[in-house]
Amino acid sequence: MRTRFADHADFLTIYIKEAHPEDEWQMGVNEDEGVCYMQPTTLAERVAIAGDFVRETDFEIPLVVDGMDNAAEMAFAAWPERLYVIGEDGRVAYKGGMGPMDFDPDELESWLEQRFP
């Protein structure tokens, strides 16, 4: 999707607080995949976990890290995951459903296709 719409949109991921840290609500799938972290208590810890994610997944979309005040997560109601498009006017143009149940990249792709055929 990023490659397909590169002429029309910039893509950015904001790494927010851990959804399933070991010290809160660890999921079996995290243990199976070796993704086991405590909830970071410092920005340096959060940045380190985000770096691990980028390295382990070969993630190519630019990634920034939410501050420890969780300002981005709260502003976008983004926990645990959510997709947004911010228009050129700085306003929300598309707001996807909250993950994991309503996290739908295909819906976002359809939305982009309608605007940029």
MDTraj code that builds the backbone (N, CA, C; nanometers):
import mdtraj as md
import numpy as np

residues = "MET ARG THR ARG PHE ALA ASP HIS ALA ASP PHE LEU THR ILE TYR ILE LYS GLU ALA HIS PRO GLU ASP GLU TRP GLN MET GLY VAL ASN GLU ASP GLU GLY VAL CYS TYR MET GLN PRO THR THR LEU ALA GLU ARG VAL ALA ILE ALA GLY ASP PHE VAL ARG GLU THR ASP PHE GLU ILE PRO LEU VAL VAL ASP GLY MET ASP ASN ALA ALA GLU MET ALA PHE ALA ALA TRP PRO GLU ARG LEU TYR VAL ILE GLY GLU ASP GLY ARG VAL ALA TYR LYS GLY GLY MET GLY PRO MET ASP PHE ASP PRO ASP GLU LEU GLU SER TRP LEU GLU GLN ARG PHE PRO".split()
xyz = np.array([
    [0.0827, -0.1187, 0.0000],
    [0.0000, 0.0000, 0.0000],
    [0.0880, 0.1263, 0.0000],
    [0.1904, 0.1231, 0.0806],
    [0.2796, 0.2394, 0.0876],
    [0.3417, 0.2685, -0.0486],
    [0.3883, 0.1658, -0.1154],
    [0.4501, 0.1836, -0.2469],
    [0.3470, 0.2312, -0.3485],
    [0.2306, 0.1705, -0.3446],
    [0.1253, 0.2020, -0.4417],
    [0.0794, 0.3477, -0.4322],
    [0.0722, 0.4006, -0.3121],
    [0.0194, 0.5356, -0.2935],
    [0.1273, 0.6375, -0.2558],
    [0.2516, 0.6041, -0.2824],
    [0.3641, 0.6906, -0.2434],
    [0.3562, 0.8296, -0.3058],
    [0.2960, 0.8414, -0.4230],
    [0.2846, 0.9721, -0.4878],
    [0.1743, 1.0585, -0.4273],
    [0.0920, 0.9988, -0.3415],
    [-0.0238, 1.0702, -0.2869],
    [-0.0221, 1.0848, -0.1352],
    [0.0566, 1.0025, -0.0680],
    [0.0525, 1.0020, 0.0785],
    [0.1886, 0.9660, 0.1366],
    [0.2182, 1.0259, 0.2494],
    [0.3342, 0.9869, 0.3290],
    [0.2834, 0.8939, 0.4381],
    [0.3537, 0.7865, 0.4624],
    [0.3135, 0.6894, 0.5639],
    [0.4049, 0.7033, 0.6850],
    [0.3467, 0.6904, 0.8027],
    [0.4192, 0.7044, 0.9276],
    [0.3548, 0.6128, 1.0310],
    [0.4364, 0.5465, 1.1087],
    [0.3880, 0.4655, 1.2200],
    [0.4295, 0.5330, 1.3495],
    [0.3369, 0.5400, 1.4427],
    [0.3692, 0.5906, 1.5759],
    [0.3682, 0.4717, 1.6703],
    [0.4838, 0.4433, 1.7275],
    [0.4936, 0.3341, 1.8241],
    [0.4428, 0.3862, 1.9580],
    [0.3366, 0.3251, 2.0082],
    [0.2766, 0.3667, 2.1350],
    [0.3085, 0.2633, 2.2423],
    [0.2463, 0.2769, 2.3581],
    [0.2756, 0.1849, 2.4681],
    [0.2474, 0.0407, 2.4273],
    [0.3160, -0.0501, 2.4952],
    [0.3001, -0.1926, 2.4682],
    [0.1566, -0.2368, 2.4957],
    [0.0997, -0.3123, 2.4031],
    [-0.0369, -0.3620, 2.4212],
    [-0.0416, -0.4797, 2.5175],
    [0.0603, -0.5645, 2.5124],
    [0.0593, -0.6871, 2.5927],
    [0.1944, -0.7112, 2.6593],
    [0.2338, -0.6221, 2.7498],
    [0.3630, -0.6414, 2.8162],
    [0.3574, -0.7548, 2.9179],
    [0.4746, -0.8078, 2.9480],
    [0.4846, -0.9191, 3.0435],
    [0.4291, -0.8833, 3.1805],
    [0.4457, -0.7598, 3.2209],
    [0.4041, -0.7207, 3.3554],
    [0.2588, -0.6734, 3.3634],
    [0.1849, -0.6855, 3.2525],
    [0.0445, -0.6455, 3.2542],
    [-0.0443, -0.7564, 3.1980],
    [-0.0500, -0.7679, 3.0669],
    [-0.1425, -0.8627, 3.0049],
    [-0.0724, -0.9349, 2.8898],
    [0.0189, -1.0224, 2.9235],
    [0.0965, -1.0963, 2.8239],
    [0.0068, -1.1961, 2.7516],
    [0.0239, -1.2068, 2.6228],
    [-0.0523, -1.3006, 2.5400],
    [0.0374, -1.4183, 2.5018],
    [-0.0228, -1.5344, 2.4899],
    [0.0513, -1.6535, 2.4512],
    [0.1225, -1.6377, 2.3188],
    [0.0581, -1.5714, 2.2227],
    [0.1197, -1.5536, 2.0911],
    [0.2488, -1.4721, 2.1029],
    [0.2526, -1.3769, 2.1961],
    [0.3761, -1.3005, 2.2168],
    [0.4873, -1.3923, 2.2654],
    [0.4541, -1.4798, 2.3589],
    [0.5533, -1.5741, 2.4101],
    [0.5993, -1.6676, 2.2993],
    [0.5048, -1.7169, 2.2184],
    [0.5391, -1.8069, 2.1078],
    [0.6351, -1.7407, 2.0093],
    [0.6158, -1.6109, 1.9860],
    [0.6977, -1.5382, 1.8892],
    [0.8195, -1.4711, 1.9531],
    [0.8357, -1.4881, 2.0838],
    [0.9502, -1.4295, 2.1524],
    [0.9435, -1.2789, 2.1666],
    [0.8224, -1.2255, 2.1650],
    [0.8031, -1.0813, 2.1794],
    [0.7581, -1.0555, 2.3225],
    [0.8532, -1.0534, 2.4128],
    [0.8228, -1.0428, 2.5556],
    [0.8968, -0.9235, 2.6149],
    [0.8232, -0.8204, 2.6451],
    [0.8797, -0.6984, 2.7026],
    [0.7951, -0.6547, 2.8211],
    [0.8607, -0.5918, 2.9163],
    [0.7902, -0.5239, 3.0241],
    [0.7403, -0.3904, 2.9681],
    [0.6379, -0.3337, 3.0312],
    [0.5921, -0.2012, 2.9889],
    [0.7045, -0.1012, 3.0169],
    [0.7524, -0.0306, 2.9149],
    [0.8612, 0.0644, 2.9367],
    [0.8219, 0.1727, 3.0373],
    [0.9184, 0.2133, 3.1176],
    [0.8950, 0.3216, 3.2127],
    [0.9743, 0.4465, 3.1764],
    [1.0590, 0.4345, 3.0733],
    [1.1359, 0.5499, 3.0258],
    [1.1267, 0.5561, 2.8738],
    [1.1498, 0.6739, 2.8203],
    [1.1490, 0.6894, 2.6754],
    [1.2594, 0.6058, 2.6120],
    [1.3744, 0.5978, 2.6753],
    [1.4846, 0.5175, 2.6211],
    [1.4435, 0.3710, 2.6077],
    [1.3714, 0.3185, 2.7053],
    [1.3239, 0.1794, 2.6965],
    [1.2243, 0.1635, 2.5826],
    [1.1351, 0.2595, 2.5674],
    [1.0353, 0.2522, 2.4595],
    [1.1040, 0.2595, 2.3232],
    [1.2008, 0.3465, 2.3104],
    [1.2764, 0.3589, 2.1852],
    [1.3502, 0.2286, 2.1552],
    [1.4071, 0.1650, 2.2560],
    [1.4791, 0.0384, 2.2358],
    [1.3850, -0.0706, 2.1857],
    [1.2663, -0.0801, 2.2419],
    [1.1694, -0.1811, 2.1972],
    [1.1262, -0.1523, 2.0539],
    [1.1016, -0.0265, 2.0219],
    [1.0655, 0.0101, 1.8851],
    [1.1779, -0.0271, 1.7887],
    [1.3017, -0.0052, 1.8297],
    [1.4163, -0.0436, 1.7468],
    [1.4229, -0.1931, 1.7246],
    [1.3951, -0.2705, 1.8293],
    [1.3902, -0.4167, 1.8142],
    [1.2854, -0.4556, 1.7111],
    [1.1688, -0.3930, 1.7182],
    [1.0612, -0.4224, 1.6236],
    [1.1055, -0.3956, 1.4801],
    [1.1650, -0.2802, 1.4572],
    [1.2094, -0.2445, 1.3222],
    [1.3116, -0.3454, 1.2712],
    [1.4078, -0.3822, 1.3552],
    [1.5116, -0.4780, 1.3131],
    [1.4542, -0.6176, 1.2896],
    [1.3712, -0.6636, 1.3789],
    [1.3187, -0.8007, 1.3701],
    [1.2221, -0.8196, 1.2539],
    [1.1525, -0.7142, 1.2143],
    [1.0508, -0.7275, 1.1097],
    [1.0928, -0.6657, 0.9771],
    [1.2118, -0.6054, 0.9720],
    [1.2548, -0.5313, 0.8528],
    [1.1508, -0.4264, 0.8141],
    [1.0931, -0.3622, 0.9134],
    [0.9880, -0.2623, 0.8945],
    [1.0436, -0.1449, 0.8165],
    [0.9770, -0.1054, 0.7087],
    [1.0302, -0.0022, 0.6204],
    [0.9554, 0.1302, 0.6269],
    [0.8431, 0.1346, 0.6941],
    [0.7684, 0.2597, 0.7061],
    [0.8349, 0.3435, 0.8155],
    [0.8529, 0.4730, 0.7924],
    [0.9110, 0.5561, 0.8979],
    [0.8339, 0.5384, 1.0290],
    [0.9082, 0.5326, 1.1381],
    [0.8487, 0.5071, 1.2687],
    [0.8989, 0.6109, 1.3680],
    [0.8060, 0.6678, 1.4417],
    [0.8397, 0.7579, 1.5514],
    [0.7828, 0.6972, 1.6790],
    [0.8310, 0.7435, 1.7919],
    [0.7918, 0.6861, 1.9203],
    [0.7130, 0.7899, 2.0003],
    [0.5963, 0.7489, 2.0473],
    [0.5142, 0.8342, 2.1328],
    [0.5893, 0.8612, 2.2629],
    [0.5747, 0.9789, 2.3168],
    [0.6384, 1.0123, 2.4436],
    [0.5763, 0.9368, 2.5596],
    [0.6403, 0.9438, 2.6718],
    [0.5913, 0.8723, 2.7893],
    [0.4614, 0.9314, 2.8431],
    [0.4232, 1.0492, 2.7948],
    [0.2930, 1.1049, 2.8313],
    [0.1812, 1.0451, 2.7460],
    [0.2197, 0.9612, 2.6480],
    [0.1246, 0.8925, 2.5594],
    [0.0328, 0.9902, 2.4858],
    [0.0849, 1.1056, 2.4499],
    [0.0039, 1.2098, 2.3868],
    [-0.0568, 1.1647, 2.2543],
    [0.0203, 1.0985, 2.1696],
    [-0.0333, 1.0534, 2.0406],
    [-0.1381, 0.9444, 2.0608],
    [-0.1077, 0.8518, 2.1494],
    [-0.2033, 0.7429, 2.1761],
    [-0.3363, 0.7990, 2.2251],
    [-0.3322, 0.8974, 2.3118],
    [-0.4564, 0.9558, 2.3637],
    [-0.5255, 1.0430, 2.2593],
    [-0.4503, 1.1212, 2.1843],
    [-0.5096, 1.2097, 2.0839],
    [-0.5815, 1.1319, 1.9746],
    [-0.5284, 1.0147, 1.9409],
    [-0.5850, 0.9361, 1.8318],
    [-0.6608, 0.8123, 1.8793],
    [-0.6792, 0.7961, 2.0104],
    [-0.7448, 0.6754, 2.0641],
    [-0.6871, 0.5533, 1.9925],
    [-0.5554, 0.5435, 1.9947],
    [-0.4834, 0.4490, 1.9092],
    [-0.4534, 0.3140, 1.9716],
    [-0.4775, 0.2957, 2.1007],
    [-0.4414, 0.1692, 2.1636],
    [-0.5454, 0.0640, 2.1328],
    [-0.5094, -0.0593, 2.0941],
    [-0.3732, -0.1042, 2.0718],
    [-0.3213, -0.0741, 1.9316],
    [-0.4114, -0.0492, 1.8354],
    [-0.3658, -0.0151, 1.7005],
    [-0.4805, 0.0506, 1.6250],
    [-0.4448, 0.1417, 1.5346],
    [-0.5471, 0.2135, 1.4598],
    [-0.4828, 0.2798, 1.3390],
    [-0.5601, 0.2981, 1.2333],
    [-0.5123, 0.3618, 1.1108],
    [-0.5824, 0.4958, 1.0910],
    [-0.5057, 0.5959, 1.0539],
    [-0.5585, 0.7294, 1.0266],
    [-0.4975, 0.7827, 0.8981],
    [-0.5716, 0.8736, 0.8332],
    [-0.5163, 0.9575, 0.7275],
    [-0.5395, 1.1010, 0.7724],
    [-0.4327, 1.1773, 0.7728],
    [-0.4408, 1.3191, 0.8045],
    [-0.4323, 1.3941, 0.6724],
    [-0.5325, 1.4742, 0.6434],
    [-0.5373, 1.5480, 0.5179],
    [-0.4361, 1.6611, 0.5133],
    [-0.4213, 1.7176, 0.3956],
    [-0.3269, 1.8285, 0.3784],
    [-0.3640, 1.9485, 0.4644],
    [-0.4909, 1.9569, 0.5038],
    [-0.5357, 2.0667, 0.5891],
    [-0.5093, 2.0399, 0.7375],
    [-0.4480, 1.9236, 0.7681],
    [-0.4161, 1.8891, 0.9059],
    [-0.5302, 1.8244, 0.9824],
    [-0.6409, 1.7987, 0.9161],
    [-0.7566, 1.7365, 0.9812],
    [-0.7627, 1.5877, 0.9497],
    [-0.8293, 1.5147, 1.0367],
    [-0.8470, 1.3712, 1.0144],
    [-0.9388, 1.3521, 0.8938],
    [-0.8883, 1.2834, 0.7918],
    [-0.9662, 1.2552, 0.6715],
    [-1.0214, 1.1129, 0.6735],
    [-0.9527, 1.0237, 0.7432],
    [-0.9961, 0.8840, 0.7558],
    [-0.9581, 0.8369, 0.8949],
    [-1.0518, 0.7703, 0.9609],
    [-1.0249, 0.7113, 1.0920],
    [-1.0732, 0.5675, 1.0877],
    [-0.9793, 0.4748, 1.0949],
    [-1.0138, 0.3334, 1.0954],
    [-1.0635, 0.2894, 1.2319],
    [-1.1155, 0.1684, 1.2357],
    [-1.1650, 0.1129, 1.3608],
    [-1.0515, 0.0770, 1.4551],
    [-1.0860, 0.0639, 1.5822],
    [-0.9862, 0.0276, 1.6827],
    [-0.9513, -0.1197, 1.6699],
    [-0.8218, -0.1477, 1.6799],
    [-0.7757, -0.2851, 1.6741],
    [-0.7957, -0.3548, 1.8063],
    [-0.7809, -0.4823, 1.8064],
    [-0.7487, -0.5622, 1.6887],
    [-0.8709, -0.5996, 1.6046],
    [-0.9883, -0.5999, 1.6625],
    [-1.1057, -0.6507, 1.5902],
    [-1.1431, -0.5652, 1.4693],
    [-1.1336, -0.4344, 1.4802],
    [-1.1757, -0.3463, 1.3715],
    [-1.0586, -0.2812, 1.2988],
    [-0.9385, -0.3325, 1.3194],
    [-0.8190, -0.2855, 1.2489],
    [-0.8238, -0.3462, 1.1095],
    [-0.8414, -0.2629, 1.0060],
    [-0.8695, -0.3149, 0.8723],
    [-0.7906, -0.2394, 0.7647],
    [-0.6664, -0.2814, 0.7391],
    [-0.5875, -0.2159, 0.6342],
    [-0.6543, -0.2216, 0.4969],
    [-0.7315, -0.3275, 0.4689],
    [-0.8004, -0.3360, 0.3394],
    [-0.9012, -0.2227, 0.3234],
    [-0.9682, -0.1865, 0.4322],
    [-1.0627, -0.0745, 0.4275],
    [-0.9897, 0.0552, 0.3950],
    [-0.8745, 0.0753, 0.4576],
    [-0.7951, 0.1946, 0.4278],
    [-0.7512, 0.1937, 0.2819],
    [-0.7075, 0.0802, 0.2335],
    [-0.6647, 0.0721, 0.0936],
    [-0.7796, 0.1067, -0.0005],
    [-0.8994, 0.0581, 0.0279],
    [-1.0172, 0.0918, -0.0535],
    [-1.0447, 0.2419, -0.0492],
    [-1.0319, 0.2999, 0.0681],
    [-1.0530, 0.4439, 0.0833],
    [-0.9529, 0.5210, -0.0031],
    [-0.8272, 0.4801, 0.0009],
    [-0.7242, 0.5453, -0.0803],
    [-0.7504, 0.5252, -0.2294],
    [-0.7935, 0.4055, -0.2679],
    [-0.8234, 0.3775, -0.4092],
    [-0.9334, 0.4691, -0.4620],
    [-1.0333, 0.4965, -0.3802],
    [-1.1430, 0.5840, -0.4225],
    [-1.0942, 0.7268, -0.4455],
    [-0.9983, 0.7699, -0.3692],
    [-0.9486, 0.9064, -0.3806],
    [-0.8345, 0.9217, -0.4805],
    [-0.7608, 0.8156, -0.5008],
    [-0.6441, 0.8210, -0.5897],
    [-0.6460, 0.7015, -0.6849],
    [-0.7416, 0.7009, -0.7785],
    [-0.7535, 0.5838, -0.8695],
    [-0.6324, 0.5665, -0.9606],
])
top = md.Topology()
chain = top.add_chain()
for i, resn in enumerate(residues, 1):
    res = top.add_residue(resn, chain, resSeq=i)
    for name in ("N", "CA", "C"):
        top.add_atom(name, md.element.get_by_symbol(name[0]), res)
traj = md.Trajectory(xyz[None], top)
